[in-house]
Amino acid sequence: MQDLKITLIQSDTHWEDVSANLSMFEEKIWRISGATDVIVLPEMFTTGFSMAAHRHAEMMNMRTFKWMRQMADQTGALILGSYIVNVHERYYNRLLWMEPGGQFKTYDKRHLFRMENEHKTYTAGESLLIGTWKGWRICPLICYDLRFPVWSRNRYDTTTRKLSYDVAIYVANWPTTRIDAWDTLLRARAIENVSYVVGVNRIGLDGQGVEYNGHSSVISPKGGVVYTNEGTEAIHTVELSANALEAFRDRFPSYMDADDFTLEFEEYEESDLD
């Protein structure tokens, strides 16, 4: 496993304007200095945190999907970001994992933010995504998922003697009023999972008057802040050290003493989404 370069793009967004956001983020991607392995965009980067899914949802393989494939092909990097997707008349806050060459994976946000009635508009995901890129096992998650440690728990496989993932990446629209929780929970997820954690948040004011001040961050497996940015637009690349990760896991294998558990899922009925 070689070192991994991850580029965080912390940006304001144009409220519910897909065309403007795709153009803006394309320009920002081309401003990345030097080569990178992974490019991370915020949650709902094409619209902002909108509940108007009926107006802005896209079918898979359409506009944003094709744009992300183009960006991945042109940069040679894995692109991660979430947007609004329509699947058989159900709406999802869906993260797209797009590799150069068109290989892709998806993750649907599991924990929907009920304080803004996200659970009344969108359907919750039912499976965790852990993919491999450049030898790193990567677990992408979305915003409110950060508050639920069981969902992102890094499992130790006694057969392979490996943890499930090496870095968790959270894309978010996390408001300024609760930013202390964001900072604290990013560090907690890194410490408890003995993994790097990356969080990419937006800045600015959205169409509902909600303010965001970023705090996009990279956290080490020890819980130290490798990088953070408050309040300004930023395009920043951080190199994650494979040797440092493996050395710390060897010295401090707390994951070997973790409690075992299983997850049970609630079946969502149509009436639950009304």
C-alpha positions as CSV (number, residue, x, y, z in Angstrom):
1,M,0.0,0.0,0.0
2,Q,1.5,3.3,-1.1
3,D,0.7,6.8,0.3
4,L,-2.6,8.2,-0.9
5,K,-3.2,11.8,-2.0
6,I,-6.7,13.1,-1.2
7,T,-7.9,16.5,-2.4
8,L,-10.6,18.2,-0.4
9,I,-12.7,20.8,-2.2
10,Q,-14.5,23.1,0.3
11,S,-16.8,25.4,-1.5
12,D,-20.0,27.4,-1.5
13,T,-22.7,26.1,-3.8
14,H,-25.3,27.7,-6.1
15,W,-28.7,26.9,-4.5
16,E,-30.6,24.3,-6.6
17,D,-28.7,25.1,-9.8
18,V,-27.1,22.0,-11.2
19,S,-25.6,23.6,-14.3
20,A,-23.9,26.4,-12.3
21,N,-22.5,23.9,-9.7
22,L,-21.1,21.5,-12.3
23,S,-19.4,24.3,-14.1
24,M,-18.0,25.7,-10.9
25,F,-16.7,22.4,-9.6
26,E,-15.2,21.6,-12.9
27,E,-13.2,24.8,-12.7
28,K,-12.1,24.0,-9.2
29,I,-11.0,20.5,-10.2
30,W,-8.8,22.0,-12.9
31,R,-7.2,24.3,-10.2
32,I,-5.9,21.3,-8.3
33,S,-2.1,21.6,-8.1
34,G,-0.3,18.5,-9.0
35,A,-1.4,14.9,-9.2
36,T,-3.9,13.4,-6.8
37,D,-5.5,10.0,-6.2
38,V,-8.9,11.0,-4.8
39,I,-11.1,14.1,-5.2
40,V,-13.8,14.7,-2.6
41,L,-16.8,17.0,-3.2
42,P,-19.4,18.0,-0.6
43,E,-22.8,16.4,0.0
44,M,-25.4,17.3,-2.6
45,F,-22.8,19.3,-4.5
46,T,-25.1,19.9,-7.4
47,T,-27.9,21.5,-5.5
48,G,-27.1,22.2,-1.8
49,F,-29.1,20.3,0.9
50,S,-32.4,20.5,-0.9
51,M,-35.7,18.7,-0.2
52,A,-37.0,19.5,-3.7
53,A,-36.0,16.1,-4.9
54,H,-39.0,16.0,-7.3
55,R,-37.5,18.9,-9.3
56,H,-33.8,18.0,-9.1
57,A,-33.5,14.3,-9.0
58,E,-31.6,12.6,-11.9
59,M,-31.8,9.1,-13.1
60,M,-28.6,7.1,-12.9
61,N,-26.3,7.3,-15.9
62,M,-27.5,10.8,-16.7
63,R,-26.0,14.3,-16.4
64,T,-24.1,14.3,-13.1
65,F,-23.0,10.7,-13.5
66,K,-21.6,11.5,-17.0
67,W,-19.9,14.6,-15.6
68,M,-18.2,12.7,-12.8
69,R,-17.0,10.0,-15.3
70,Q,-15.5,12.8,-17.4
71,M,-13.8,14.4,-14.4
72,A,-12.4,11.0,-13.3
73,D,-11.1,10.2,-16.8
74,Q,-9.5,13.6,-17.3
75,T,-7.8,13.7,-13.9
76,G,-7.0,10.0,-13.4
77,A,-8.5,10.3,-9.9
78,L,-11.3,8.7,-8.0
79,I,-14.2,11.2,-7.6
80,L,-16.5,11.1,-4.6
81,G,-19.6,13.3,-4.1
82,S,-23.4,12.9,-3.4
83,Y,-26.3,14.2,-5.4
84,I,-30.1,13.5,-5.7
85,V,-31.0,10.3,-7.6
86,N,-34.3,8.9,-8.7
87,V,-34.6,5.1,-8.7
88,H,-38.1,3.7,-9.6
89,E,-39.7,6.9,-8.2
90,R,-37.8,6.8,-4.9
91,Y,-35.3,9.5,-4.1
92,Y,-31.9,8.9,-2.7
93,N,-29.1,11.1,-1.3
94,R,-26.6,9.0,-3.2
95,L,-22.8,9.1,-3.1
96,L,-21.2,8.2,-6.4
97,W,-17.8,6.5,-6.4
98,M,-16.5,7.1,-9.9
99,E,-13.2,5.7,-11.1
100,P,-11.3,6.6,-14.3
101,G,-12.6,4.3,-17.0
102,G,-16.2,4.3,-15.8
103,Q,-16.1,1.7,-13.0
104,F,-18.4,3.0,-10.3
105,K,-20.0,2.2,-7.0
106,T,-22.8,3.9,-5.0
107,Y,-23.7,4.5,-1.4
108,D,-27.1,5.7,-0.3
109,K,-27.2,7.8,2.9
110,R,-28.3,5.6,5.7
111,H,-29.1,8.1,8.4
112,L,-31.6,10.8,7.1
113,F,-31.7,14.1,9.0
114,R,-35.2,14.1,10.4
115,M,-34.8,17.6,11.9
116,E,-35.1,18.9,8.3
117,N,-37.5,16.1,7.3
118,E,-35.0,14.4,5.0
119,H,-36.6,11.1,6.0
120,K,-39.9,12.2,4.5
121,T,-38.3,12.9,1.1
122,Y,-35.5,10.4,0.7
123,T,-35.2,6.6,1.1
124,A,-32.5,5.4,3.5
125,G,-29.7,3.2,2.3
126,E,-29.3,-0.3,3.6
127,S,-25.7,-1.2,2.9
128,L,-22.3,0.1,3.7
129,L,-19.8,0.7,0.9
130,I,-16.2,-0.2,1.3
131,G,-14.2,0.0,-1.9
132,T,-10.5,-0.3,-2.8
133,W,-8.5,2.3,-4.6
134,K,-4.7,2.4,-5.0
135,G,-4.5,-0.4,-2.4
136,W,-6.4,1.6,0.2
137,R,-9.8,0.4,1.6
138,I,-12.1,3.4,1.6
139,C,-15.4,3.8,3.4
140,P,-17.4,6.8,2.1
141,L,-20.3,8.2,4.2
142,I,-22.7,11.1,4.2
143,C,-23.1,13.9,6.8
144,Y,-25.6,12.8,9.5
145,D,-24.0,9.3,9.3
146,L,-21.2,10.8,11.4
147,R,-23.3,10.7,14.5
148,F,-23.8,6.9,14.4
149,P,-20.6,5.0,15.3
150,V,-22.1,1.5,15.0
151,W,-22.8,2.0,11.3
152,S,-19.1,3.0,10.5
153,R,-17.5,0.6,12.9
154,N,-14.2,-0.8,11.5
155,R,-14.4,-4.6,11.8
156,Y,-11.3,-6.7,12.4
157,D,-11.2,-10.0,10.4
158,T,-9.3,-12.6,12.3
159,T,-8.7,-14.7,9.2
160,T,-7.1,-11.9,7.1
161,R,-5.9,-10.0,10.1
162,K,-7.0,-6.8,8.5
163,L,-9.5,-4.1,9.4
164,S,-12.4,-3.4,7.0
165,Y,-11.1,0.0,5.9
166,D,-8.1,2.4,6.1
167,V,-9.9,5.7,5.7
168,A,-13.5,6.9,6.2
169,I,-14.6,9.9,4.1
170,Y,-17.6,12.0,5.1
171,V,-19.2,14.4,2.6
172,A,-21.4,16.9,4.3
173,N,-23.6,20.0,4.5
174,W,-23.0,20.5,8.2
175,P,-24.1,23.9,9.5
176,T,-22.1,26.4,11.6
177,T,-24.5,26.1,14.5
178,R,-23.4,22.5,15.1
179,I,-19.8,22.7,13.9
180,D,-18.3,21.7,17.3
181,A,-20.1,18.4,17.0
182,W,-18.6,17.9,13.5
183,D,-15.1,18.6,14.8
184,T,-15.5,16.3,17.8
185,L,-17.1,13.4,15.9
186,L,-14.5,13.4,13.1
187,R,-11.8,12.9,15.7
188,A,-13.8,10.3,17.6
189,R,-14.5,8.2,14.5
190,A,-10.7,8.2,13.7
191,I,-9.7,7.2,17.2
192,E,-12.2,4.4,17.7
193,N,-11.6,3.0,14.2
194,V,-7.8,3.4,14.2
195,S,-8.1,4.9,10.7
196,Y,-7.7,8.1,8.9
197,V,-10.9,10.2,8.7
198,V,-11.6,12.8,6.0
199,G,-14.5,15.2,6.2
200,V,-15.5,17.6,3.4
201,N,-18.0,20.2,4.3
202,R,-19.4,23.3,2.4
203,I,-19.3,27.0,3.2
204,G,-21.7,29.9,2.6
205,L,-25.4,30.5,3.0
206,D,-27.9,28.1,1.3
207,G,-31.3,28.9,-0.1
208,Q,-33.0,28.3,3.3
209,G,-30.8,30.8,5.1
210,V,-28.6,28.1,6.7
211,E,-25.0,29.1,7.3
212,Y,-22.0,26.8,6.8
213,N,-18.4,27.5,7.7
214,G,-16.5,24.4,6.4
215,H,-14.1,22.9,8.9
216,S,-13.2,20.3,6.2
217,S,-10.6,18.2,7.9
218,V,-8.2,15.3,7.8
219,I,-7.7,13.4,11.0
220,S,-5.0,10.9,11.8
221,P,-5.6,7.5,13.3
222,K,-4.4,8.9,16.6
223,G,-7.1,11.6,16.5
224,G,-4.7,14.4,15.6
225,V,-5.8,17.1,13.2
226,V,-3.6,16.8,10.1
227,Y,-5.5,19.6,8.2
228,T,-8.5,21.8,8.7
229,N,-9.9,24.9,7.1
230,E,-12.5,27.2,8.5
231,G,-14.7,29.6,6.6
232,T,-12.9,30.0,3.2
233,E,-13.1,28.3,-0.1
234,A,-10.2,25.8,-0.3
235,I,-8.7,23.2,-2.7
236,H,-6.2,21.3,-0.6
237,T,-4.4,18.0,-1.1
238,V,-3.2,15.9,1.8
239,E,-1.0,12.8,1.5
240,L,-2.0,10.0,3.8
241,S,0.9,7.9,5.0
242,A,0.5,4.1,4.7
243,N,3.6,3.4,6.8
244,A,2.3,5.6,9.7
245,L,-1.1,4.0,9.6
246,E,0.3,0.4,9.7
247,A,2.9,1.3,12.3
248,F,0.3,2.8,14.7
249,R,-2.1,-0.2,14.2
250,D,0.8,-2.5,15.1
251,R,1.7,-0.6,18.2
252,F,-1.9,0.0,19.4
253,P,-4.2,-2.8,18.2
254,S,-7.3,-1.7,20.2
255,Y,-9.5,-3.1,17.4
256,M,-8.6,-6.6,18.6
257,D,-10.6,-6.0,21.8
258,A,-13.7,-4.6,20.1
259,D,-17.2,-5.9,21.0
260,D,-18.8,-8.0,18.3
261,F,-22.3,-7.2,17.1
262,T,-24.8,-7.6,14.2
263,L,-27.0,-5.0,12.5
264,E,-30.7,-5.4,11.9
265,F,-32.5,-3.3,9.4
266,E,-36.0,-1.9,9.5
267,E,-38.1,-2.4,6.4
268,Y,-39.4,0.9,5.0
269,E,-42.9,1.0,3.7
270,E,-44.3,3.6,1.3
271,S,-46.4,5.1,4.2
272,D,-43.1,5.9,6.1
273,L,-42.1,8.3,3.3
274,D,-45.3,10.3,3.2
